[in-house]
């Protein structure tokens, strides 16, 4: 896996700005539509259908969007996705009826499905391996601040100016996101990769399959199993906050914003932790620790608190854990997948996670027809912990295997360094004789008759997978 020889921080910050605008636009639209459906008297199934329509393209189109991200110029794909999202959001202003809302939400999600692997795959092109966690935190912070601003902005605009004003603002942010992302100088896709302003030829990478990397496969499967259960909370949350706790539209937006604020802080904490990891297996430990915290937050939110104000600190903790999960998986993919196949890998991971979350969305909508929001939250948290325990042995085995490989590689590298030092000392102390044929240049030859060294440290290099 190759990385940029030097981090291009200007591109990292431009990318973060683009992610901020994308997150703000996306959450302004989603919260606006959720509030509209909830206030119109439609139940959990309608909310579930809306969320599903925004998720389905991420699953269905992942094989296509991943290949597009690896094959075509990143700037072209960013432009197409931005225009697609802006047109779809503009159409929502004039849409009438649930079917039209669902169709346009699905169209906007097609733009998201296209841009996600493109932006994600640009990360190792912009940053060195040592700066990868920090660069990921910068990008995630921009996205999360946008996601934090989106719900609060939607709550204010819908409450004060109406749905049309909220969606119009989202259209403007989508266009600004596209313009800012076009300013990123690092590029990938097509026949060349642009790193630090230098054009590098695209190397030929072999086929990549998730199941070939035991650690990455275990992390994605474990994450999908837990998130597939917890994701039902996305459907139930609006009913928990607005009906069970009796919160206003503005308070609902504010509580959503606290989750994003927790993610923004958690991204930087995760970056500091990841920079201190000694091998990739520790990324799996971080992931599962954060999933345990997320499940516990669900239990507390449904069964242990009785005022809406207490959701604010609870959501800060849950958001921080959520950011840790995202950071662990994104850094693991960036480290372990060839740069030419990053788009496909990100799209594959996204398809698996979004596929399981779709199941959670359907389950959440159905559950609301028979049970209360508070009870469902508690059950979701317990289910998340059970899934975590079921997947834990698989993840521990894969992480231990990576740790052993890293230890062996370090041992071989140390032996190689020791052998090279010993050879240099022998060369400097040995008696130098001279042999030459008539008319030939005189060549120094060390009088050393030692047998060739076939030990593991004599030149064999174990490459870490």
N, C-alpha and C positions, 0 to 999 in steps of 0.2 A: 504494500500500500504506500503510495507516494503522497506527499503533502507539499504545500507551497514552501519554497526555501525561505521566504520572509513574509510575515503577516502584513497584508495590505489593510491597515486599520480604517482607511477612508472608505473602502468598499464594505467593511464590516458595519460601520456606522450608517452608511447609506442603506444597506440591507435592513438594518434595524429600524430605520425610519420608514422604509417601505412596509415592513412587517407591522409597525405601529398603525399605519393607515389601513392596512388590510384587516387587522384585528378589530379596529374601531368600526370600520364599515360593516364587516360581517356580523358583529354582535349588535350593532345598531339595528340592522335588518332583522336578525333573529328575535331579539327581545321585543322589537316593535310588533312583529307578527304574533309572537306569543301573547303579548298583552291584548292585542286585538281579538284573537281567538278566545282568550279567557273571558274578556269583558263582554263578548257577544253571546256567551252562554254555552259555547261548544265545550264538550268534555275532554277527557284524557285521550280518547281515541283520535280526535282531531289534532291535538297537540302532538301525539305520537306520529301521526301521518305527516305532519309538517317537518318534524325532525328527521323522519325516515327519508323524505324527499330530498333533504339537504345532505344526506349521508350516502344514499344509494349510488350516486355517480362515483364517489370515492372508492367504492368496492368494485363496481362493474367495470369501470374504466382503468383500473390500476395496471393491468397488463399493457394497455395501450399507452397511457401517459408515462409510465416508466421508460418504455422504449423511446418515446418521443423526446423525453428529457435527455436521454443518452445520445440520441441521433441528430437532433436539430439544435440550432443556435439558441442559447438560453434567452437572449434578448428578444428574439422573434416570439418565442413561446410566452414570455412575460407580457408582451404587448397584446397577443391574442387573448390571453386569459383575462387581462384587465378590461379590455373592451367588452368581452363576453359578460363579465360580472356587472359592468356599468349598464349595459343594455338590459340585462335581466332585471336589475334593481329598478331601473326606470319603468319597466313594464309593470312592476308590482304596484306602482302609483295608480295605474289605470285599470288594474285587474279587478274583476268582480266575481265573487264566488270562490269556494274552497278549492275547486279543481284548478282554476287558473292560478291561484296562489301556489299550489303544490307544483304545477308545471314550471312556473317561473323560478321557484326556489330550486328546483332540480337543475334548471339551466344555469343559474348562478353557481351552483355546486360543481358543475362541469368545469367552470373556470378555476375553482379552488382545486379540483382534482388535477388539473394541468399544472398549476403553479407550485403546488406543494413539493413534488420531487425535484423540480427545477431549482427552487431556492435552497432546499435542503442539500442537494448535491453540490452547490456552489461553496459550501462551507469549507471543505478541505482544499479547495482551489484558492480560497482567500487567506487561510490561516495555516500556520505550522502546526506540527503535532503537539508541541508544548503549549501553544496558545489556543488549541482547539476548544478546550473547556471554557476558557474566558470568552472566546469569540461566540461560542454557542450561547453563553449567558447573556452577552450583549444583544444578540438577535432575539433570544427568547424574552428578554426584558422589554424590547421594543414591541414585540407581539402582545405581550401580556398587559403592558400599559394601555395599548390600544383596546384589548379585550376588556380592560377595567373601565376605560372611558366609554366604550360602546354602550353597555347596559345603563350606566348613569345618564349618558346623553339621551338614550332612547326613552328612559323613564321621564326625563324632564321635557323632551320635545313632545312626546305623546300626551303628557298631562297638560302642557301649556299651549301647544300649537297644533297638535293633532298628528295623525299617522302620516299624512302626505308630506309634512315638513320633515319628519324624521327620515323618511325614505329619500327625499331630495338631498338631504345632507349626506346620506350614505352613497348616493351616486357621485357626488363631488369628491368624496374621500376615495372611492374606487379609481377615479381618473387620476387623482394625485398620486395614489400608490403606484400606478403604472408608470407615470412620468419619473418618479424617484427611482424605481427599480431599473429603468432604462439607463440611469447614470452609473450603474455598477460597471467598472472597467474589466474586472475579472469575468471571463466567459468560459463556457464549456459547451459540449455538444458539437455536432457537425464533425468536420475533419480535423479541427485544431482546438487546443485548450490555451486560453490566455491567462497566465499566472504572473502577477506583478508586472504587467505591461509587456511581458515577453510571450511570443507565440511559440507554443510547443506542439510538435506533431502528436496526434492521437495514437497511442500504442494499441495493440490488439490484445484484448483481455479474453480469457477463457470464459466459458459459461459459469454463471454463479447460481447456486441453489441454496436456499435457506437451510435445508436439512443437512447440508455438508458441513456447516459450522455448528457444532453441538452447543456451544455457549450461546450464540446468537439465537438459535432456534429455541433453546430452553427459555431465554429471556422473553422472547416474543410470545411464546405459547403461554407462559406464566402470566404475563401482562394481559394478554387477551382473555384468559380465563377469568381473572379478577375484574377487569374493566367491563367485560361482558355483563357481569352482574351489577356492578356499581353504576353503570351507565343508565340504568332505569331511573336513577335519581334525576336525570335531566328532564324527563317527562313529568315527574312528580313534584319537583322543586317548586314550580310556580304555584301549585295548589297548597303545598306545605306552608309557604311563606305568606301567600295572599289570603288563604282561607283558614288553615289551622291556626296560624299566628295572627291573622287579621291585619297584615301590613298593607300599607298603601303602595301605589305604583312606584312612587319615588323611593320608598324604602326597599322595595323589591330590587330596583336597579342598584341601589347602594350596597345591598348585601351581596349581589352578584359581583359588584366591583371589589368587595373585600376579598373574595376568592382570588381574583386576578392580582390584587395587591400582594397577597400571600405568595402567589406564584412568582411575582417579580422578585421578591426577597429570596424565596427559595431557590431560584435559578442561580443566584450568586453564591449562596451557601453550598449548593451542589457543585458549582464550579471549583470552589476551594477544596471540597472533599475529593473530587475527581482528580485534581492536580496532584494529590498526595497518594493516589492509588499506585500500587506496585505492579499490578497485572490486571488484565481485563476481567478476570473472575470477580474481582472486588466490585465491579460495576453491577454484577448480578446481585451481590449482597445489598448494595445500596438500593437497587430497584425493589427488592422484596421487603426491605425495611420500610420504604415509603408506601408500598401497597398496604402493609399492615396498619400504618397510621391512617391512610385514607379510609380503610374499612372501619376503623374505630371511630372516626369522625362521623360516619353515617349512623352508627349506633347511638352516639351521643346526641346527634341532631334530632333523631326521632324519639328517643326515650328518656334522655337525661336533662333536657332543658325545657323551660316552659314560658320563656319570654323571647321575643324576636331579637332583642338587643344582644342576647347571649350567642346568637348565631354569628355575630361579627367576629369575635375572637376565634370561634370554632372554625369558621370559614378561612381565616388567616392561616391556621395550622393546616387545614386540608389543602389549601392552595399551595403552600410551601412543599407539602408532600407530592402533590401533583407535578410541580416543576422538577422535583428530584427524579421522578419517574421518567419524564420527558428527556431530561439531560442524560440520564444513564443510558437510555436506548439510543439516542441520537449520536452520542460519542462512541458507543460500541459499534454502530454501523459505520461511522466515519473512519474508525481505526481498522476495522477488520474486512471491509469490502473494497475491492479495487476501484480506483477513482473513476474509471471509465464505465463502471456498472453501478455507481451510486444511485442514479435515478431509478433503476429497476428495483434495487434493494429497498429504497425508501417507499416506493409505490407498493411493493409486496408487503412490507410491514404495515403500511397504512391500510391496505385491503383487508388484512387479517384482523386488525384492531377494529376497523369500522364495520366489518362483517359481524363481529361479536357484539358490538355496541348496537347494531340494528336489532339484534335479537333482544337485547336489553330494553330498547325503546318499545318494542311490541309488547314485551312482558310488562313493562311499567304501565303502558296504556290500558292493558287488560286488567291488571291488578287494581287500578283506580276504580274500576267498575264495581268491585266487590269489597275493597278494604280501604281504610283511611290512610292518608299520606304518612302520618307519624309511624303507624305500625309497619308500613312498607319500608320505610327508611331503616328501621331496626333490623328487619329481616334481610335487607340488602347487605348491611354491614356484617351480619353473622355469615351470610353466604360468601362474602368476599374473603373472610378469614378462613373458612373451610376450604375454598378453592386454593388459597395460598398454601395451606398445609398439604394439600394433595400434590401440588406442583413442586413443593420445596425440595424433596429428595432428588428430583431430576436436575434442578438448578444447582444444587450443592455438588452433585457428581460432575457436572460440566465445569463448574468453577474450580473444583479441585484439580481436574485434568489440566486446565489452563495454568494453574499455579505450578503444577509439576513440570509442565513444558517450559515455563518461564525460568524455573529454578535450574533445569538442565541446561538451558541456553546460557544462563549467567555463568554456570560452572564451566562450560566449554569456552566461553569468552575469556574467563579468568585464566584457564589453563593455556589458552593460545597466547595471551599476553605474557604469561610467565615463561612459556617456551621461547617466545621471540626475544625476551630480555636475556634469557640464558644463552641463546645463539649469538646475540650481539656481544656478550661478555666473552664467550669462547673465541669469537672472531678477533676481538681486540687483543687477547692474550696469547693466541697461538703463534708458533714460529712460522714465519712466512718464508717459503722457498721459491725458487724461480725455475721454470722449465721453458725452454724455447727451442724451436727448430731453427736451423740456419735461415736468416732472412726474415724470420717472423718477429712480431713485436713481443716484448717480454711481458708475460702474464703472471701475476702473483697467484700462488696456489697455497691454501692453508694445509699444513700437514696434520690433518685431523681425519682419522680413520674410523670415526664412530659409525655404528650401524644406523640406517635410516630409522627415524622415529615413527612408529605406526600407532602411537598412543592417541587417545581421543583428542588430546590437546595439541596435536602436531599440525593441525591444518584443517581438520574437519569442522565445518560450521553448521550448527543446528539452527535452522531458520524458524522463528516463532510464527505459527499460523495466525 
